[in-house]
Structure formats: C-alpha cells, structure tokens
Amino acid sequence: MNRKLFRNASIFTPVDRGTPLSGKDQGKVVCLPKGAVYCRCGVIEDIGEERELLSRLSPSQVDVEIDCGGRCVIPGFVDSHTHMCFAKRREEEFNLRLDGVEYLEILRRGGGILSSVRAVRASSEDELHTVTKQLALSALRLGTTTVEIKSGYGLDVESELKMLRVIRRIGRETPLDVVATFLGAHAVPEEFSTTPDDYVNLVIQEMIPAVSAQGIARFCDVFCEKGIFTVDQSRRILETARTAGLAPKIHADEVHDLGGSALAAELKAVSAEHLLRASDANIRAMARAGVVGVLLPATAYSLKKAYAPGRRMIESGLPVAIATDCNPGTSYTESMPFVFGLSVLQMHLSVSEALVASTINAAHAIGMSEYAGSLDVGKKADLLLLDGDSPAILAYHAGVSPVVQVYKQAEPVHET
Amino acid sequence: MNRKLFRNASIFTPVDRGTPLSGKDQGKVVCLPKGAVYCRCGVIEDIGEERELLSRLSPSQVDVEIDCGGRCVIPGFVDSHTHMCFAKRREEEFNLRLDGVEYLEILRRGGGILSSVRAVRASSEDELHTVTKQLALSALRLGTTTVEIKSGYGLDVESELKMLRVIRRIGRETPLDVVATFLGAHAVPEEFSTTPDDYVNLVIQEMIPAVSAQGIARFCDVFCEKGIFTVDQSRRILETARTAGLAPKIHADEVHDLGGSALAAELKAVSAEHLLRASDANIRAMARAGVVGVLLPATAYSLKKAYAPGRRMIESGLPVAIATDCNPGTSYTESMPFVFGLSVLQMHLSVSEALVASTINAAHAIGMSEYAGSLDVGKKADLLLLDGDSPAILAYHAGVSPVVQVYKQAEPVHET
C-alpha cells in the first residue's frame, strides 16, 4: 500500500533550484499536461510525463493507482506566516473597526493584540490546543500542507512556552508539517507599558534562552514598527536569537517606513514580512541579501488598506512569498486559495508567480525547502488535486476553494 | 418529525414590511440573542425569544429539537442575479485576461459570451443540467436557498427554451427555490452580427411569445449597454415582455452611463443590475420608482474594476441587493458569503445593510418575498447556522464560508 502512482494529472510545479526564485524565474513553472508522480512511503520517487514514467516502472512496483482524471495537480501550499495559535476570535472588534473606531481606541477598550494576550494567558494548554487544531485542520483541507505558526500572544516566559508547546502538538497530532517561530516581541505587554526596555531585556535574557534550551522554535520574529519595537530593539533581539540558534525574521515596514526592511537586509534575515511601506532601495538591498519578502494580501483586504507592491518587488529581484497572516485581529483567514486569488487579482502577480510564491518561495522562507514547496524527487508527496485545468482556477473560482483533494505524504485528507 | 424547534440561537433577521428596505431601514435588523424558531412542515409558525416562545408551546407540539449552541442564525441567502446555467467554464479566457488581452480581442479569438453560446448550443439538455446542478448544489451548501437563474447563452428560440427547461429542472430536482429569467437579449448572436435589429425582432416576435406560452420564466432581462442593446431596443423588448407577463429587469449602466437606469425607472422595473456608472439623478429616479438596485461586487473583484457606489445608493434611498452574478466569464463564484464580505469590506456596506441586501431586498428583487428573505411567520424555514456570534463573521472570516449548516424548509442540507 505504500507505493502509489498518481497518473492522468495535469501537473504544474516550480522546480527547486536550492534558493528562492526571483525576477523572471519567479514566473517559471513546469507544466506536464499528462503527468504522473510515483511515491514510496509518502516520498516522491519519480515525476514526469506519464508515458515516460510508466516505461521506467513495472506494474509490480505499484500498490495503489490514483487516476487524477486529467485535473490539475500542484504542490501543497506552504503557509509561511500565521498567528493561528490563539484562544479567542475577535469578531466584536471587527464590528467596531467597521464602525470606524480607530485601532488605538480599540486598544484603549481592551481590544487588539493585548486582548488576545489576555485570552491566551487565561487559557489552559488544552483549550488553546483545541482552538488551534480546528483552524489548522481547516487550513489543511484548504490545501496547506506545511505551516509556520508564531507565538506572541503570551508575552511572558511561561505563556510563550505554552504557545510553543501547543504549536509543537499541532505538528505531532495533525498531518501538517509545522514550523514554530518565537515572537515574544509581538507587542509590549500591559505590565511593561511604561518600561518597554525592561520587556526587551526579558525577551533577551529569559525568553530566548528558555526557547532555545527547549529546542521548541526554529525562528525568532520581531514586530518592528513605530510604537511597537524600534529598529535598535529589534536588532538586539534578533542578534541574540541568532546566537541562540533561532534564525531571524522581521515584521517590517507595515505601517511606517521605519527601517525594518533595511535591518532585514543587514541581518540577512530569512524573511521580511508585510513590507507595505518598504522603499525601493531597501527592496533591492533585501534582494541582494537573500531575504524572502513575505506578502500578506488578506491583511490588506481585511483592513481595507493598499496592497504591498508585489509586482514591483518581483521586478526588483526580490523573491516573493504569499501567506495568510491568519490571526484573530487583522486577517482571520486560513485559506491559501483565497490569498492566491488576492495576490493575482489585487497584487497583480501572474498565476505562475503566485504559485511559486505560495509553494517553493514560501518553503524557503521557513527553511522547509528540503521537504516541501515543489514536486521534486526526494521531497514529501504533498500534492493538491484542483477542480480545474490549471492553477488559474485558484483565482478564477473567486472566494471558493477549488481544492478537491489534499494528499499529505500521498495520503488523502478529505474523505473519499 | 415535521414540527421542529430551533432553540438557543442568536437570531439576526430583517423584518419584511412588504416592500424593499431602503435608506436607514436598510440597516435595521432584529437581533434575538437567545432566540427560537418553531416550524411545521418547513414553514415558520413562531419566532421570538426562546423563553417567551416556549411559554406558547407544549412539549407535545415539538417532534424534533435542534440546539443551535448559541450560534448565529440568519435567513437563507437569496442570490438574485446569476447566469449559473452554462455548459463550460472559461478558465483559459481568464488567463488571457490576466495577460492583459482586451475583451474585444478575446471575442475575436472566439471567447466571451459567444463562446458560452456555442457551448450551450452544442450541449444536450442533460449535459447542461449536470453542470448547472453541480454549481447550484454548491451554492446551496454555501447558504443560498433561493436563486435566480437567467437564460441568455442560447440566443435562438430552441436553445433559450432548452436553458429555461434546465433551470426549471434545477428547481424541481434540488431543494433550492429557483426563479427563471429570460435573457434572450444578452448579446447579439454571431449569425445576426450585421443585422442586430433582426435579432431584436426575433426576441420580440418569437422568443418572448414562446417563453410566455410555456410559462417557463418569470422575468425578462436585457443587457442594455453600448455595443450590445440600445435603450430603445431594450424598451421595446421589455415592454413586449411585460405585456406577455414577464416582469422587466435590466443590466444597466455597467460600463457606460447609457441610460439603462433611467429606463429602469421609466418602466418601474423590478430591479436594475450592475449600475457602476449610474448617475445620481438616475439613482434617485429609480428609488422613487421602487426599483431594487442589484449590485454584483464579485464581478468588480474578478475584473479588477471599481465597485458600484453602494453606500451612496443607500444614502440616496435606493434599496440595494447584492448577488453573485455567477457566470463563467466575469464572475465565476457561487458564494454568497464571499459576496457578503466584499460588500462590507470593498463597498462599505454595514453588516446589517449587507444582510438586508442578501436576504429580504434580494427576495423582493425576484418576487420571492412571500416565501423567503426573512424569518417571518408564514415564510419558509430557510435558515443558516453560522460558526460565529453575528453576521459579521461572513466578512470577518475572509474567503472562508462560515455557514456550518443550511436548513432548507427546516431540513438540513449538510451531512449531519
């Protein structure tokens, strides 16, 4: 049962060249109109035109054959930026925002990130796990096979570790591959509101060492923004984290051009996120430094903001990834098909660029390109069967997921 | 089994006053935080606060009790403008459009509406039925319980009648309530390209009488647009249709301010659709004439166009409905939750205005307010259970349907 042949598939996949794809390469996707994928124990052993692939196989080497009916097959989505570990939705706050209440006023009334912090602190690990798992499994059904999840609603040593344990459990108890990012510097918690530097010291002196000692996160991220963490504070945190074995990521230049993307280039961060206000010079600097720009169009959609200049970034040579930013405040969506559609229709990426952005470049942005992001031999057989002829169906079928089956390591996720 | 009590529901519903809701009334929705609905044979017999409603019932009057778990319950969506009867998707054309190919060039290459016409003409009734039913059932699972479907991809007497027979079968063979609209004047078919007036005569002299004689459509619609049908041609068609018992609807002022909305006001049409270019004077004229403005935000989304000025229309007193425009060219979506989200986040309707627009005003726009559009006593028990506290979840949970169960005449649609 562990040797599977997917045949009669219209395969679209990027080819992994070992580094994120940028510029014209971001739009290059291989198409096998009548393709096949052969897997053993959930790993891709061969891929190619069906006729050629079959000539390399004897029938006795196939335990299960899956006829894809000529439909489009793409790699599983890699959602490279989420905050999907939280205790409570913030539907009420969404209503306030629609009524025109300003974010600072929402904060004053106890809303915003800090309300998520209160809810996470008050939740047991099991409660937090239940909410997170439900969302993660929904993401999986929508085609996400690899996901990054950040902490950052704990903001004290024990609550941050609690979040990271929950994130680890999601990786163990669901088919998803989960990458954990420590985001202690997501906001300054209420108890440090008048002494933010003391909180930065807590992150540096206690949180990072504890997270590192437990080996419970792979990346460290910082919300570098006016009124949140300065460029200098961000640099101190990320340099400490790197020394402790946590590779740096940065929420940069989302609301103001504060210099977060310059810092990302300086530190050669794995990725820089949001980037709505990043200057052209800093975009080019990040491109030279090998940073992946992770764009979050559903956040712009939900906040009714302008979209990040994805096209300009690609033209400037910055490899672009797209992600949901799934969180209870500014982007409550776990749907990569929706984000794919937004990136094409609102950020003007081509369909091929969006496919690269949601698979291989995203895999590079979270250090998972060895396993995920393309249908290359040796990678996990994470693949999506779409109700369509090409990946364009992800934008064309607006607001409806065309993912009819998800195969995680060749095993079907949807009931069959 | 035919007497059902829905209890522990957070009910949000417009109240039907017999006419479409406009101005400030468009934003008025009743909320019963701990409400209940009592139905017999799929019809609402009582609705109110649970405690009060229970005091009016004896336990022996309830066969089945459904605990809604405190979740939000709203009326089923009424999708008041669709072209979901078609034979083939136009995914390839979507790709061309993304590549910047102009619509006229797409037409020249055999795309656009006329390619759907060729496909419908070449399809058997059963083939057309299979495609349409699949889409209609998907719409039902996404919360649409009443739907309008237009002909208009046949453009000859027999093919238009074939479409209308398929639309009737959808109404008979699915739980959906289906309203058929004859749209022979959707485009000028290729064989009349040099003699468009002859086609108008065919619509007037042969199609309308045939449709009317068979009693197979309730409305007649016209695509009144520069290069399609003029205001004078539209008037002739709609006046003939009205005399034959088909109430008028108009695709008006979508691309140019041609005068379609003025004609809608003049004819006191049931509805006018699209309206992206309608002037303020014509918006007020339609409001005075009792026309419902049917806005189609997913079309603007898919075409990357500006949205219709929904807020301004509401402030001008025009009752507004929202619909999917589901069609294979310019808006391939059957999701009312998606359209709801767009209307709130992109057209700036309030959540309550969007709820009215997608239920009671939409029901009035297709003559179905006796049966649908609100949870009033005597109407069908078409109700949606949402995974959320309020209808805001439809916009807040971006790109994901929060409809966890659809009850059509009190019967569950999703597997339980």
Interface residues (C-beta under 8 A of the other chain):
Chain A: R89 E91 E92 F94 N95 L98 D99 S138 L142 A298 Y301 S302 K304 S331 Y332 T333 E334 S335 P337 F338 V339 G341 L342 V344 L345 Q346 S350 V351 G388 D389 S390 A392 I393 A395 Y396 H397 A398 G399 V400
Chain B: R89 E91 E92 F94 N95 L98 D99 S138 L142 A298 Y301 S302 K304 S331 Y332 T333 E334 S335 P337 F338 V339 G341 L342 V344 L345 Q346 S350 V351 G388 D389 S390 A392 I393 A395 Y396 H397 A398 G399 V400
